[in-house]
Amino acid sequence: MGSLDSEMGSLGSEMGSVGGYKSSVRGAEILDLERVSVDSERRLVIFSGGTAFNSCARLMREESLLKVSYVLPVSDDGGSTSEIIKCLGGPAVGDIRSRCVQLSDDTDTETLAVREILGHRLSSDSQQTAEDEWHSVLDGSHKLWTAVAKPYRETILAFLEHFRFQLRDKQFDFRNGSVGNFFLSGARCFFKSLEAATLILSRVLKMDEGVRVLPAISTEKRVSLVAELENGTLLHGQNLISHPGGKTEESKLQTLPSKIRRIFYNGAERYPEPNPAVVDSLVSSDSIIYSMGSLFTSIAPTLALRGVGDIISEKAVSKILILNATLDRETRWSYGEMKASDVVLAISEVLTEAMVCQKRAYSPQDFVTTMIVPEGGEIEVDFDRLAQLGITDIVPVPTILEGERVLYNEEHLVECLRELTKI
């Protein structure tokens, strides 16, 4: 592995462009689809949460002629992320950190050591135990620093120290805190830009140059979701919508009193403008993938953005929806559950509602051309209804059992994506 200086030598010029984009969606004007140059590399945009697609993302790193932009939400308000937001405000960084760590280089001992410390969580035993461990991280005595070279150690510690400085005079619960979240938050506060902080994290983790992890929204403000149920109830915040009792299987299976009608952002703009880097990636994409994950709190927040539906609807590329293998709190309610066609409609509706200029009547097949479904999955695949919606390209993928849970066979899923996107 090269030195930090060589890895980050061009960082200054790169960061000159971070946050310096001009918004590509204004009024009825959509970014010119002809202005992006074409080359031999395949370009994918994957709308994803921070967990469900992680293993597949690592498998896809092996593709050399592939550029992937992962678009992730910044609206989580649970776990250690909620503690950071409570004290420092700003967008949630947990999903960004999770995907970057999964995409880090794993070819040598030093890089693995960097990945390990940025993927580490402090003790959850007690506040005092967690604070003691946090201090050992800051003073460099923690055992996880052993294999980390000095340039990387000093870079990571600088942003951790800045995070500590931001917390002065604040009561912060360090239990189960993520060191990677602390690093990313420290960098965000320093640069006043989550995009710049993500770029620093990608360099420290030595991510492949062809891979980008993009916050769905470019903002330094706190971002919060609202779910409107069909019975008129409003649920505020991702945690309350998805797992009010914590991120456990039992919590996810607590049923909602009514079906989720729609999801939007809390604030003056229900459908804010997307990160311009997301727009650029969409315009130049050869395939678009909606990953498996929490439908309304992971995938929908990356789509409920002004003008994203306009661009996707006009792209003549494969648009692949990966159906979840299991039902959860968001797709099951007290008197029913979603079918595959309902998932397609939910994706279509959120993209249509956030459109800038509805030039015509749109159908679900403008947004989804292909659906990948898990063999033996919990969500019913209603073929007749899908055909009525124009979705006839339905591809089954083998699954495995983990206890009683049905999961995709990730190798088969990635191979299926290779074939469908012609990688």
C-alpha positions as CSV (number, residue, x, y, z in Angstrom):
1,M,0.0,0.0,0.0
2,G,1.3,3.4,-0.9
3,S,1.8,6.3,1.5
4,L,-1.0,8.5,2.5
5,D,0.7,11.4,0.6
6,S,0.5,9.4,-2.7
7,E,-3.0,8.2,-2.0
8,M,-4.3,11.7,-1.3
9,G,-2.0,13.8,-3.4
10,S,-4.8,15.0,-5.7
11,L,-7.3,15.3,-3.0
12,G,-7.2,19.1,-2.8
13,S,-8.1,19.5,-6.5
14,E,-10.9,16.9,-6.2
15,M,-12.3,18.6,-3.1
16,G,-12.4,21.8,-5.0
17,S,-15.2,20.3,-7.0
18,V,-17.0,18.8,-4.1
19,G,-20.0,20.9,-3.2
20,G,-19.2,23.1,-6.1
21,Y,-21.7,21.5,-8.5
22,K,-24.4,23.6,-10.0
23,S,-27.9,22.2,-9.4
24,S,-28.9,20.1,-12.4
25,V,-32.6,20.3,-11.8
26,R,-34.2,23.7,-11.8
27,G,-37.9,24.3,-12.5
28,A,-38.8,22.3,-15.7
29,E,-35.2,22.1,-16.9
30,I,-33.6,18.7,-16.8
31,L,-29.9,18.1,-17.3
32,D,-29.0,17.6,-21.0
33,L,-28.7,13.8,-21.5
34,E,-26.3,14.2,-24.4
35,R,-23.5,16.0,-22.6
36,V,-21.9,13.0,-20.9
37,S,-19.1,11.3,-22.8
38,V,-19.4,7.6,-23.6
39,D,-16.6,5.1,-22.9
40,S,-16.1,1.4,-22.6
41,E,-16.9,1.2,-18.9
42,R,-20.4,0.2,-17.7
43,R,-21.9,2.7,-15.3
44,L,-24.4,1.6,-12.7
45,V,-26.4,3.6,-10.3
46,I,-27.6,1.6,-7.3
47,F,-30.2,3.0,-4.9
48,S,-29.6,1.3,-1.6
49,G,-29.7,1.4,2.2
50,G,-26.6,1.0,4.3
51,T,-26.9,-2.7,5.2
52,A,-28.9,-5.1,2.9
53,F,-26.7,-4.8,-0.2
54,N,-23.4,-4.6,1.6
55,S,-22.2,-8.2,0.8
56,C,-23.2,-7.9,-2.8
57,A,-21.4,-4.6,-3.1
58,R,-18.2,-6.3,-1.9
59,L,-18.7,-9.0,-4.5
60,M,-19.2,-6.5,-7.3
61,R,-15.8,-4.9,-6.5
62,E,-14.2,-7.6,-8.6
63,E,-15.5,-6.0,-11.8
64,S,-12.7,-3.9,-13.4
65,L,-14.7,-2.4,-16.3
66,L,-17.5,-1.1,-14.0
67,K,-18.2,2.2,-12.4
68,V,-20.8,2.1,-9.7
69,S,-22.5,5.0,-7.9
70,Y,-24.2,4.0,-4.7
71,V,-26.9,6.4,-3.6
72,L,-27.6,6.2,0.1
73,P,-30.1,7.9,2.4
74,V,-29.0,10.4,5.1
75,S,-32.2,10.2,7.1
76,D,-31.5,7.5,9.7
77,D,-32.2,8.6,13.3
78,G,-31.6,5.5,15.3
79,G,-28.6,3.9,17.2
80,S,-25.4,5.8,17.6
81,T,-26.4,8.0,14.7
82,S,-29.2,9.5,16.8
83,E,-26.7,10.5,19.5
84,I,-24.5,12.3,16.9
85,I,-27.5,14.1,15.4
86,K,-28.8,15.1,18.8
87,C,-25.5,16.8,19.7
88,L,-24.2,18.0,16.4
89,G,-27.2,18.1,14.0
90,G,-26.6,17.5,10.3
91,P,-27.4,14.6,8.1
92,A,-27.1,11.0,9.2
93,V,-23.7,9.4,8.3
94,G,-24.2,5.8,9.4
95,D,-25.3,4.3,6.0
96,I,-22.5,6.2,4.2
97,R,-19.9,4.8,6.6
98,S,-21.2,1.3,6.5
99,R,-21.0,1.1,2.7
100,C,-17.6,2.7,2.5
101,V,-16.2,0.3,5.0
102,Q,-17.6,-2.7,3.0
103,L,-16.1,-1.3,-0.2
104,S,-12.6,-0.8,1.4
105,D,-9.5,-2.5,0.0
106,D,-8.8,-5.8,1.6
107,T,-5.5,-6.8,-0.1
108,D,-3.0,-6.1,2.7
109,T,-2.7,-6.1,6.5
110,E,-2.5,-2.4,6.9
111,T,-5.6,-1.6,4.9
112,L,-7.5,-4.3,6.8
113,A,-6.4,-2.6,10.1
114,V,-7.7,0.7,8.9
115,R,-11.0,-1.0,8.0
116,E,-11.2,-2.7,11.3
117,I,-10.8,0.5,13.4
118,L,-13.3,2.5,11.3
119,G,-15.7,-0.4,11.5
120,H,-15.3,-0.8,15.3
121,R,-17.9,0.0,17.9
122,L,-17.2,1.0,21.4
123,S,-18.3,-1.1,24.3
124,S,-22.0,-1.2,25.1
125,D,-21.6,-2.4,28.7
126,S,-21.7,1.0,30.4
127,Q,-21.0,4.7,29.7
128,Q,-17.8,4.6,31.7
129,T,-16.5,1.6,29.9
130,A,-17.3,3.1,26.5
131,E,-15.7,6.5,27.5
132,D,-12.5,4.7,28.7
133,E,-12.3,2.8,25.4
134,W,-12.9,6.1,23.5
135,H,-10.1,7.7,25.3
136,S,-7.8,4.8,24.4
137,V,-8.7,5.3,20.7
138,L,-7.9,9.1,21.0
139,D,-4.6,8.7,22.7
140,G,-3.5,6.0,20.3
141,S,-3.1,3.2,22.9
142,H,-6.1,1.1,21.7
143,K,-4.9,-2.3,20.3
144,L,-6.6,-1.7,17.0
145,W,-4.0,0.9,16.1
146,T,-1.1,-1.7,16.2
147,A,-1.1,-2.4,12.4
148,V,-2.0,1.1,11.2
149,A,0.9,3.1,9.7
150,K,1.6,6.5,11.1
151,P,0.3,8.6,8.2
152,Y,-3.1,6.9,8.3
153,R,-3.2,6.9,12.1
154,E,-2.5,10.7,12.3
155,T,-5.1,11.4,9.6
156,I,-7.8,9.4,11.3
157,L,-6.9,10.8,14.8
158,A,-7.1,14.3,13.5
159,F,-10.7,14.0,12.5
160,L,-11.6,12.0,15.6
161,E,-10.0,14.8,17.7
162,H,-12.1,17.3,15.8
163,F,-15.2,15.3,16.6
164,R,-14.2,15.3,20.3
165,F,-13.8,19.1,20.1
166,Q,-17.3,19.5,18.6
167,L,-18.7,17.6,21.6
168,R,-17.2,19.9,24.2
169,D,-19.7,20.8,26.9
170,K,-22.2,18.3,25.5
171,Q,-23.5,15.1,27.2
172,F,-22.8,12.3,24.7
173,D,-23.6,8.6,25.1
174,F,-20.6,6.7,23.8
175,R,-22.1,3.3,24.3
176,N,-22.0,1.2,21.1
177,G,-20.7,4.3,19.3
178,S,-19.2,3.7,15.9
179,V,-15.6,5.0,15.5
180,G,-16.2,5.3,11.7
181,N,-19.3,7.5,12.4
182,F,-17.2,9.6,14.7
183,F,-14.5,10.0,12.0
184,L,-17.0,10.8,9.3
185,S,-18.8,13.3,11.5
186,G,-15.5,15.0,12.5
187,A,-14.6,15.4,8.9
188,R,-18.1,16.6,8.0
189,C,-17.9,19.3,10.7
190,F,-14.4,20.3,9.6
191,F,-15.2,20.6,5.9
192,K,-18.8,21.6,6.4
193,S,-19.6,19.1,3.7
194,L,-20.7,15.4,4.0
195,E,-19.5,14.9,0.4
196,A,-16.0,16.1,1.2
197,A,-16.0,13.9,4.3
198,T,-17.1,10.9,2.3
199,L,-14.3,11.6,-0.2
200,I,-11.7,11.6,2.7
201,L,-13.2,8.4,4.1
202,S,-13.0,6.7,0.7
203,R,-9.3,7.6,0.3
204,V,-8.4,6.5,3.8
205,L,-10.2,3.2,3.1
206,K,-8.5,3.0,-0.3
207,M,-11.8,2.3,-2.2
208,D,-11.6,1.6,-5.9
209,E,-11.6,4.8,-8.0
210,G,-14.5,3.5,-10.1
211,V,-16.8,3.4,-7.0
212,R,-18.6,6.4,-5.5
213,V,-20.7,6.5,-2.4
214,L,-23.1,9.4,-2.7
215,P,-25.4,11.0,-0.1
216,A,-28.8,11.3,-1.7
217,I,-29.0,14.9,-0.6
218,S,-26.3,17.5,-0.3
219,T,-27.0,19.2,2.9
220,E,-25.6,20.1,6.3
221,K,-29.0,20.2,8.0
222,R,-30.7,17.4,9.9
223,V,-32.9,15.3,7.5
224,S,-36.1,13.6,8.7
225,L,-38.7,11.4,7.1
226,V,-42.5,11.3,7.5
227,A,-44.7,8.3,6.6
228,E,-48.3,8.9,5.9
229,L,-50.5,5.9,6.5
230,E,-53.7,5.2,4.6
231,N,-55.7,5.8,7.8
232,G,-54.3,9.4,8.0
233,T,-51.7,8.7,10.7
234,L,-48.4,10.5,10.3
235,L,-45.2,8.8,11.6
236,H,-42.2,11.1,12.1
237,G,-38.7,9.7,11.8
238,Q,-37.1,6.6,10.3
239,N,-36.8,4.9,13.7
240,L,-40.5,5.2,14.5
241,I,-41.5,4.1,11.0
242,S,-39.2,1.1,10.7
243,H,-38.2,-0.2,14.1
244,P,-39.6,1.7,17.0
245,G,-38.3,-0.8,19.5
246,G,-34.7,-0.9,18.1
247,K,-33.1,-2.7,15.2
248,T,-34.3,-6.2,16.2
249,E,-36.3,-8.7,14.2
250,E,-39.1,-8.5,16.8
251,S,-39.3,-4.7,16.3
252,K,-39.3,-4.9,12.5
253,L,-42.3,-7.3,12.7
254,Q,-44.4,-5.1,14.9
255,T,-47.3,-4.4,12.6
256,L,-48.4,-1.0,11.5
257,P,-52.1,-0.2,12.0
258,S,-52.4,0.7,8.4
259,K,-50.6,0.5,5.1
260,I,-48.0,3.2,4.3
261,R,-49.5,5.5,1.7
262,R,-46.4,7.6,0.9
263,I,-43.1,8.8,2.3
264,F,-41.7,12.3,2.2
265,Y,-39.3,14.6,3.9
266,N,-40.2,16.7,6.9
267,G,-39.8,20.4,6.2
268,A,-40.7,23.1,3.7
269,E,-39.6,20.8,0.8
270,R,-41.3,17.5,0.9
271,Y,-39.2,16.4,-2.1
272,P,-35.9,18.3,-1.8
273,E,-33.4,18.6,-4.6
274,P,-31.0,15.6,-5.0
275,N,-27.3,15.8,-4.6
276,P,-26.1,17.1,-8.0
277,A,-23.5,14.2,-8.1
278,V,-26.5,11.8,-8.0
279,V,-28.0,13.6,-11.0
280,D,-24.8,13.4,-13.0
281,S,-24.4,9.7,-12.2
282,L,-28.0,9.0,-13.3
283,V,-27.6,10.9,-16.5
284,S,-24.5,8.9,-17.5
285,S,-25.8,5.5,-16.2
286,D,-26.1,2.4,-18.3
287,S,-28.3,0.6,-15.8
288,I,-30.3,1.6,-12.7
289,I,-30.8,-0.8,-9.8
290,Y,-33.2,-0.5,-6.8
291,S,-31.6,-2.7,-4.2
292,M,-33.3,-4.8,-1.6
293,G,-33.6,-3.1,1.7
294,S,-36.3,-1.3,3.8
295,L,-38.6,-0.1,1.1
296,F,-39.9,3.1,2.7
297,T,-37.0,4.2,4.9
298,S,-34.0,3.1,2.8
299,I,-34.9,3.0,-0.9
300,A,-37.7,5.5,-1.1
301,P,-35.7,8.4,0.6
302,T,-33.1,8.1,-2.2
303,L,-35.9,8.5,-4.8
304,A,-38.3,11.0,-3.2
305,L,-36.1,13.8,-4.6
306,R,-37.0,16.6,-7.0
307,G,-36.5,15.6,-10.6
308,V,-35.1,12.1,-10.1
309,G,-38.2,10.5,-11.6
310,D,-37.9,12.8,-14.7
311,I,-34.5,11.5,-15.4
312,I,-35.2,7.8,-14.7
313,S,-38.3,7.8,-16.8
314,E,-36.5,9.2,-19.9
315,K,-33.5,6.8,-19.6
316,A,-33.6,3.9,-22.2
317,V,-31.7,1.6,-19.9
318,S,-32.4,-1.5,-17.8
319,K,-34.1,-0.5,-14.5
320,I,-33.9,-3.4,-12.2
321,L,-35.9,-3.8,-8.9
322,I,-34.6,-6.4,-6.5
323,L,-37.6,-7.7,-4.5
324,N,-37.0,-8.3,-0.8
325,A,-36.9,-11.9,0.4
326,T,-38.8,-11.2,3.5
327,L,-41.7,-9.0,4.8
328,D,-41.0,-6.4,7.5
329,R,-42.8,-3.8,9.5
330,E,-42.9,-1.5,6.4
331,T,-44.5,-4.0,4.1
332,R,-46.9,-5.7,6.5
333,W,-49.7,-4.1,8.4
334,S,-52.5,-5.2,10.7
335,Y,-54.9,-6.3,8.0
336,G,-52.6,-7.2,5.0
337,E,-49.2,-7.2,3.4
338,M,-47.6,-6.0,0.2
339,K,-47.3,-8.1,-3.0
340,A,-44.6,-7.7,-5.6
341,S,-46.9,-5.4,-7.7
342,D,-47.4,-3.2,-4.6
343,V,-43.7,-2.7,-4.4
344,V,-43.4,-1.7,-8.0
345,L,-46.3,0.7,-7.5
346,A,-44.6,2.2,-4.4
347,I,-41.4,2.9,-6.4
348,S,-43.4,4.3,-9.3
349,E,-45.5,6.6,-7.1
350,V,-42.7,8.1,-5.1
351,L,-40.8,8.9,-8.3
352,T,-43.8,10.3,-10.0
353,E,-44.8,12.5,-7.0
354,A,-41.4,14.1,-6.9
355,M,-41.3,14.9,-10.7
356,V,-40.5,18.4,-11.8
357,C,-42.4,18.3,-15.1
358,Q,-44.9,15.6,-15.9
359,K,-44.9,15.6,-19.7
360,R,-47.2,12.7,-20.1
361,A,-49.0,9.9,-18.3
362,Y,-46.4,7.6,-16.7
363,S,-46.6,3.9,-16.1
364,P,-44.6,1.7,-13.7
365,Q,-42.6,0.3,-16.6
366,D,-41.1,3.8,-17.1
367,F,-39.3,3.2,-13.8
368,V,-39.0,-0.6,-13.6
369,T,-38.2,-2.8,-16.6
370,T,-37.1,-5.9,-14.8
371,M,-37.8,-7.5,-11.4
372,I,-35.5,-9.9,-9.6
373,V,-37.4,-12.2,-7.2
374,P,-36.1,-14.6,-4.6
375,E,-37.1,-18.2,-4.9
376,G,-39.4,-19.1,-2.0
377,G,-39.5,-15.5,-0.7
378,E,-42.1,-14.2,1.7
379,I,-43.5,-11.6,-0.7
380,E,-46.1,-13.0,-3.1
381,V,-45.1,-12.5,-6.8
382,D,-48.4,-11.8,-8.4
383,F,-47.5,-12.3,-12.0
384,D,-50.9,-11.4,-13.6
385,R,-51.0,-8.0,-11.8
386,L,-47.3,-7.3,-12.7
387,A,-48.1,-8.1,-16.3
388,Q,-51.0,-5.5,-16.2
389,L,-48.4,-3.0,-15.0
390,G,-46.1,-3.8,-17.9
391,I,-43.6,-5.8,-15.8
392,T,-43.1,-9.1,-17.6
393,D,-39.3,-9.6,-17.3
394,I,-39.2,-11.4,-13.9
395,V,-36.0,-13.2,-13.0
396,P,-35.9,-15.7,-10.1
397,V,-32.7,-16.1,-8.1
398,P,-31.9,-19.0,-5.7
399,T,-32.1,-18.4,-1.9
400,I,-30.6,-19.8,1.2
401,L,-32.1,-20.3,4.7
402,E,-30.5,-18.7,7.7
403,G,-32.5,-20.1,10.6
404,E,-36.0,-19.5,9.5
405,R,-35.2,-16.5,7.3
406,V,-35.0,-16.6,3.6
407,L,-32.1,-14.8,2.1
408,Y,-30.7,-14.3,-1.4
409,N,-27.8,-16.4,-2.4
410,E,-25.5,-13.4,-2.9
411,E,-23.2,-15.0,-5.4
412,H,-26.2,-16.0,-7.6
413,L,-27.7,-12.5,-7.2
414,V,-24.5,-10.7,-8.3
415,E,-24.2,-13.1,-11.2
416,C,-27.8,-12.3,-12.2
417,L,-27.0,-8.6,-12.1
418,R,-23.9,-9.1,-14.2
419,E,-26.1,-10.8,-16.9
420,L,-28.9,-8.3,-16.7
421,T,-26.6,-5.3,-16.9
422,K,-24.2,-6.9,-19.4
423,I,-21.2,-6.4,-17.1
